[in-house]
Amino acid sequence: MRKKIGRNDLCPCGSGKKYKLCCIHKMSEEEIQALYLEQFELTKGLNDVNKCHKVLDIGKRIIEHQQKVNVPLEHM
């Protein structure tokens, strides 16, 4: 079990900054993988307009997150 990181703790990324000023808003690798898996599962029924919009929304969230943290998509 991992210890919860407090807002004022040093960031685990090693930057030396407080967590609240560094990585608090970044998605974890597990969260990104879960979004990709959800998106993949939704593509199985793309004949439904609502599912199409949900797939596009998930993709948009992933891209917006990557732009915030400046990580090229090919590194994922």
N, CA and C of each residue as an Amber inpcrd file, in Angstrom:
protein
   228
   0.8330000  -1.1680000   0.0000000   0.0000000   0.0000000   0.0000000
   0.8880000   1.2450000   0.0000000   0.6120000   2.1450000  -0.9540000
   1.4160000   3.3560000  -1.0480000   0.8830000   4.4430000  -0.1260000
   1.8050000   5.2050000   0.4550000   1.4390000   6.3290000   1.3050000
   0.8910000   7.4530000   0.4230000  -0.1930000   8.0780000   0.8420000
  -0.7800000   9.1760000   0.0930000   0.1560000  10.3790000   0.1620000
   0.3320000  11.0280000  -0.9850000   1.1880000  12.1980000  -1.0570000
   0.3830000  13.4140000  -0.6290000   0.8980000  14.1720000   0.3230000
   0.2400000  15.3960000   0.7680000   0.5690000  16.5550000  -0.1590000
  -0.3000000  17.5400000  -0.2030000  -0.1010000  18.6930000  -1.0890000
   1.2220000  19.4120000  -0.8210000   1.6360000  19.4600000   0.4430000
   2.8530000  20.1820000   0.8040000   4.0900000  19.2980000   0.8640000
   3.9430000  18.0140000   0.5630000   5.0970000  17.1140000   0.5070000
   5.9200000  17.4170000  -0.7370000   7.1810000  17.0100000  -0.7060000
   8.0010000  17.1430000  -1.9070000   7.4300000  16.2530000  -3.0020000
   7.4770000  16.7330000  -4.2100000   6.9280000  15.9790000  -5.3340000
   7.7500000  14.7160000  -5.5720000   7.0930000  13.5900000  -5.7960000
   7.8180000  12.3350000  -6.0190000   8.5620000  12.2950000  -7.3570000
   8.3440000  13.2800000  -8.2350000   9.0370000  13.2770000  -9.5270000
  10.5090000  13.6560000  -9.3770000  10.8700000  14.2140000  -8.2010000
  12.2700000  14.5660000  -7.9600000  12.6230000  16.0000000  -8.3060000
  11.6470000  16.8270000  -8.6020000  11.9230000  18.2090000  -8.9930000
  12.3980000  19.0790000  -7.8350000  12.0770000  18.6660000  -6.6080000
  12.4010000  19.4710000  -5.4440000  11.2950000  20.4500000  -5.0770000
  10.2520000  20.5300000  -5.8960000   9.1270000  21.4220000  -5.6350000
   8.1020000  20.7080000  -4.7710000   7.2030000  21.5070000  -4.1670000
   6.0760000  20.9110000  -3.4630000   5.1570000  20.2520000  -4.4850000
   4.5220000  19.1840000  -4.0650000   3.6220000  18.4290000  -4.9420000
   2.5340000  19.3240000  -5.5160000   1.9770000  20.2500000  -4.6960000
   0.8850000  21.1170000  -5.1560000   1.3320000  22.0910000  -6.2370000
   2.6180000  22.3510000  -6.3340000   3.1450000  23.2720000  -7.3320000
   3.7620000  22.5500000  -8.5200000   3.7080000  21.2440000  -8.5080000
   4.3820000  20.4770000  -9.5590000   3.4310000  19.5190000 -10.2790000
   3.2530000  18.3550000  -9.7460000   2.5590000  17.2760000 -10.4650000
   1.1570000  16.9530000  -9.9690000   0.5680000  17.7840000  -9.1100000
  -0.7220000  17.4370000  -8.5040000  -1.8190000  17.2220000  -9.5470000
  -1.7480000  17.9200000 -10.6760000  -2.8170000  17.8150000 -11.6680000
  -2.4990000  16.8490000 -12.7960000  -1.3590000  16.1960000 -12.7490000
  -1.0010000  15.2490000 -13.8000000  -1.7160000  13.9270000 -13.5680000
  -2.1500000  13.3080000 -14.6540000  -2.7750000  11.9880000 -14.5470000
  -1.6880000  10.9460000 -14.3230000  -2.0170000   9.9420000 -13.5380000
  -1.0760000   8.8480000 -13.3400000  -1.0730000   7.9620000 -14.5800000
  -0.0470000   7.1690000 -14.7070000   0.0510000   6.2320000 -15.8250000
  -1.1530000   5.2940000 -15.8370000  -1.6130000   4.8820000 -14.6490000
  -2.7670000   3.9930000 -14.5440000  -4.0380000   4.6770000 -15.0520000
  -4.2070000   5.9670000 -14.7420000  -5.3880000   6.6990000 -15.2040000
  -5.4010000   6.8240000 -16.7270000  -4.2370000   7.1060000 -17.3080000
  -4.1390000   7.2230000 -18.7630000  -4.4280000   5.8770000 -19.4220000
  -3.8670000   4.8100000 -18.8820000  -4.1180000   3.4730000 -19.4300000
  -5.6030000   3.1200000 -19.3290000  -6.2370000   3.4740000 -18.2220000
  -7.6590000   3.1890000 -18.0630000  -8.4830000   3.9340000 -19.1140000
  -8.1020000   5.1890000 -19.4140000  -8.8100000   5.9390000 -20.4470000
  -8.6330000   5.2910000 -21.8200000  -7.4170000   4.8520000 -22.1210000
  -7.1830000   4.1770000 -23.3970000  -8.0140000   2.8990000 -23.5050000
  -8.0640000   2.1240000 -22.4210000  -8.8420000   0.8840000 -22.4300000
 -10.3320000   1.1680000 -22.5960000 -10.8200000   2.1970000 -21.9080000
 -12.2320000   2.5740000 -22.0360000 -12.5300000   3.0010000 -23.4690000
 -11.6160000   3.7750000 -24.0330000 -11.7870000   4.2350000 -25.4090000
 -11.7970000   3.0400000 -26.3700000 -10.8990000   2.0950000 -26.1540000
 -10.8280000   0.9090000 -27.0060000 -12.1200000   0.0990000 -26.9260000
 -12.6300000  -0.1030000 -25.7190000 -13.8620000  -0.8710000 -25.5470000
 -15.0400000  -0.1820000 -26.2390000 -15.0700000   1.1330000 -26.1810000
 -16.1670000   1.8710000 -26.8110000 -16.1280000   1.7730000 -28.3360000
 -14.9600000   1.5750000 -28.9100000 -14.8610000   1.5190000 -30.3710000
 -15.5420000   0.2670000 -30.9230000 -15.8150000  -0.6880000 -30.0730000
 -16.4660000  -1.9190000 -30.5380000 -17.9130000  -1.6840000 -30.9530000
 -18.5100000  -0.5800000 -30.5270000 -19.9010000  -0.3070000 -30.8710000
 -20.0720000   1.0630000 -31.4920000 -19.2180000   1.4010000 -32.4180000
 -19.2410000   2.7520000 -32.9720000 -20.4460000   3.0510000 -33.8610000
 -21.3660000   2.1380000 -33.9950000 -22.5840000   2.4360000 -34.7450000
 -23.5270000   3.3210000 -33.9310000 -23.2260000   3.5290000 -32.6630000
 -24.0240000   4.3790000 -31.7770000 -23.3740000   5.7670000 -31.7060000
 -24.1310000   6.8070000 -32.0460000 -23.6140000   8.1790000 -32.0810000
 -23.0810000   8.6110000 -30.7140000 -23.7710000   8.2590000 -29.6410000
 -23.3210000   8.6470000 -28.3050000 -21.9670000   8.0360000 -27.9700000
 -21.7460000   6.7860000 -28.3810000 -20.4520000   6.1460000 -28.1380000
 -19.3580000   6.8410000 -28.9440000 -19.6590000   7.2560000 -30.1610000
 -18.6790000   7.9790000 -30.9880000 -18.2330000   9.2490000 -30.2740000
 -19.1950000   9.9960000 -29.7360000 -18.8580000  11.2390000 -29.0450000
 -18.0500000  10.9680000 -27.7770000 -18.3710000   9.8930000 -27.0850000
 -17.6360000   9.5610000 -25.8640000 -16.1880000   9.1800000 -26.2000000
 -15.9840000   8.4240000 -27.2750000 -14.6310000   8.0500000 -27.6990000
 -13.8350000   9.3130000 -28.0370000 -14.4490000  10.2310000 -28.7630000
 -13.7680000  11.4710000 -29.1190000 -13.4440000  12.3000000 -27.8760000
 -14.3480000  12.3180000 -26.9040000 -14.1170000  13.0690000 -25.6690000
 -12.9500000  12.4980000 -24.8810000 -12.8710000  11.1840000 -24.7920000
 -11.7600000  10.5510000 -24.0760000 -10.4420000  10.8890000 -24.7630000
 -10.4170000  10.8010000 -26.0790000  -9.2050000  11.1490000 -26.8230000
  -8.8040000  12.5900000 -26.5780000  -9.7720000  13.4710000 -26.5350000
  -9.5090000  14.8970000 -26.2860000  -8.9040000  15.0890000 -24.9020000
  -9.4480000  14.3760000 -23.8960000  -8.9090000  14.4840000 -22.5330000
  -7.4690000  14.0120000 -22.4580000  -7.1520000  12.9220000 -23.1530000
  -5.7820000  12.4020000 -23.1560000  -4.8440000  13.4180000 -23.8050000
  -5.2530000  13.9620000 -24.9500000  -4.4060000  14.9280000 -25.6530000
  -4.2100000  16.1960000 -24.8270000  -5.2850000  16.7010000 -24.2120000
  -5.1640000  17.8960000 -23.3780000  -4.2140000  17.6560000 -22.2180000
  -4.2940000  16.4690000 -21.6180000  -3.3940000  16.1410000 -20.5140000
  -1.9450000  16.1260000 -20.9940000  -1.7090000  15.5190000 -22.1400000
  -0.3450000  15.4420000 -22.6550000   0.2060000  16.8250000 -22.9750000
  -0.6410000  17.7280000 -23.4500000  -0.1910000  19.0830000 -23.7380000
   0.1640000  19.8250000 -22.4570000  -0.5630000  19.5530000 -21.3700000
  -0.2730000  20.2000000 -20.0880000   1.0780000  19.7740000 -19.5420000
   1.3980000  18.4980000 -19.6920000   2.6390000  17.9800000 -19.1010000
   3.7730000  17.9240000 -20.1140000   3.4970000  18.3290000 -21.3630000
   4.5070000  18.3860000 -22.4160000   5.1920000  17.0550000 -22.6630000
   4.4220000  15.9710000 -22.6650000   4.9560000  14.6510000 -22.9630000
   4.4860000  14.2490000 -24.3370000   5.4000000  14.0400000 -25.2960000
   4.9650000  13.6180000 -26.6250000   4.1930000  12.3050000 -26.5640000
   3.1290000  12.1990000 -27.3720000   2.2950000  10.9990000 -27.3520000
   3.0690000   9.7410000 -27.7070000   4.1130000   9.8500000 -28.5390000
   4.8440000   8.6520000 -28.9420000   5.6280000   8.0450000 -27.7800000
   5.7480000   8.7490000 -26.6620000   6.4640000   8.2190000 -25.4970000
   5.5420000   7.4450000 -24.5850000   4.2850000   7.2730000 -24.9640000
   3.3330000   6.5700000 -24.1070000   3.2280000   5.1320000 -24.5120000
